[in-house]
Amino acid sequence: MGDVRKAIKYHEKSLEIAEKIEDRSGESECYTNLGNAYLSLADYRKAISLQYELVLFISSKAALILQAFTNPIPSTCVNW
């Protein structure tokens, strides 16, 4: 096994960058990788916390996608 603590630092930096450039796929990958890294260190509280953050992140994005599909404005524009 490699240096997990070093990997965590890189994943945290990657998460910062993904958030800054609004790379949503990258953000979710970072949360997953960080959770797995803490899991391998047996830091279960931190691993669960990060997985919870991932669930919240995905849920918020799913709500935006659903809103886009149910928004009546695009259909109004098409009818013009």
Residue pairs with C-beta under 8 A, 6 or more apart in sequence:
1 40
4 37
4 40
4 41
5 41
7 33
7 37
8 34
8 37
8 38
11 30
11 33
11 34
11 37
12 30
12 34
14 26
14 30
14 33
15 27
15 30
15 31
15 34
17 23
17 26
18 24
18 26
18 27
18 29
18 30
19 27
24 61
27 57
28 54
28 57
28 58
31 50
31 51
31 53
31 54
31 57
32 51
32 54
34 50
35 47
35 48
35 50
35 51
35 54
36 47
38 44
38 46
38 47
38 50
39 47
